[in-house]
Amino acid sequence: QHRGQESCGIAVSDTNGPKGQVNFYKGMGLVQEVFRESNLQELKGNIGIGHVRYSTTGNQSRENAQPISITHVKGNLAVAHNGNLVNAGELRRKIELSGGIFRSSNDTEVLVYTIVNERLKCGSIEQAVVNAMGVIEGAYSLVVMSPRKLIAARDPHGFRPLCIGRLDDSYVFASETCALDALGAEFIRDVEPGEICVVENGELRSMHCGVQCRTSACVFEYIYFARPDSVIDGASVELARQEAGKY
């Protein structure tokens, strides 16, 4: 919850259920205010993504809450994203001129459109994410859910954190290790800058977007965004703050 208090949402897919169906629920406010047992019961599935929002691009409204779930000509897609796209305005204008209609004012919807446009040109959702990462610029970590796959990706600079955990027979991705601790999940490793992780049928595989950049950690993660008991890229947030204070 500490990473955002404005809005929150969850999207789920049942790989054993009707193909192409993604259910989601989101709203304004804290997690405990938005989610009740009644609406959680409607979210049945074995793949899920969640998000809490701290607005950096776009105003405070339910339309800007994440995950963003859409239906396109090749299926369904839900995306949750942390970060800022520096070329979002340019991409948004290009999409609008080609007939795209936006419901929100955030850069996540621009990201979704970009992934969908790439999906129409290639054979898989993971390749669409790889291609999209060659188009978008900025700081981001994201999770993408199709009806059958869970994909996690981190920008080539590694600005925004993203880690991988294991819970029983399932894989878990989170912005911080404290989320894995809360679930009782085992921390495996951080997602590498530029890496795309794909979970399908319970198996994890990874690929690289092919964009090579100098790794550049965001200092705000260590002094502001992250919780003190998290570990980001091998560095304890609490110890990093203590060392910064010494310097």
KAMOKA-V127829 format. One line per field, one symbol per residue. ss: DSSP state (A for helix, B for strand, O for the rest). phi: phi as a letter, one per 40 degrees, with the letter a starting at -180 (. if undefined). psi: psi as a letter, one per 30 degrees, with the letter a starting at -180 (. if undefined). Layout:
ss: ???
phi: ???
psi: ???
//
This chain:
ss: OOOOOOBBBBBBBOOOOOOOOBBBBBBBOOAAAAOOAAAAAOOOOOBBBBBBBOOOOOOOOAAAOOOBBBBBOOBBBBBBBBBBBOOAAAAAAAAAAOOOOOOOOOAAAAAAAAAAAAAOOOOOAAAAAAAAAOOOOBBBBBBBBOOOBBBBBBOOOOOOOOBBBBBOOBBBBBOOAAAAAAAOOBBBBBOOOOBBBBBBOOBBBBBBOOOOOOOOOOAAAAAAAOOOOOBBOOBBAAAAAAAAAAO
phi: .ccibcaaabbbbbcccdcgbbbaaaachcdcccbbdccccccbibbabbabbbcbbgccaccccbccbbbbcbibabbbabibccbccccccccccchcbccbbcccccccdcccdcccbbcacccccdccccbcbhbababbbbdbbbbbabcdcgdccabbbbbfbbbbbacbcccccccgccccacccdgcbbbbafgbbbaabcgccbccbccccccbacccdccbbfgbcccccccccccc
psi: fffkgelllkklkjffakkgkkklkllkalefeekleefeffiklgkkklkkkjkeklajlefflllkklkafgalkkkkkjakjfgeeeeeeeeefgfkkkflglfeeeeeeeeeeeefflfleeeeeeeeffelkakkklkkklfflkkkkklffgeklklklkjcglkkklelffeeeefglkkdlkklkgkjkkkkhgkklllkffjklkkjkjffeffeelkfglkkhfkkeeeeeeeeee.
//
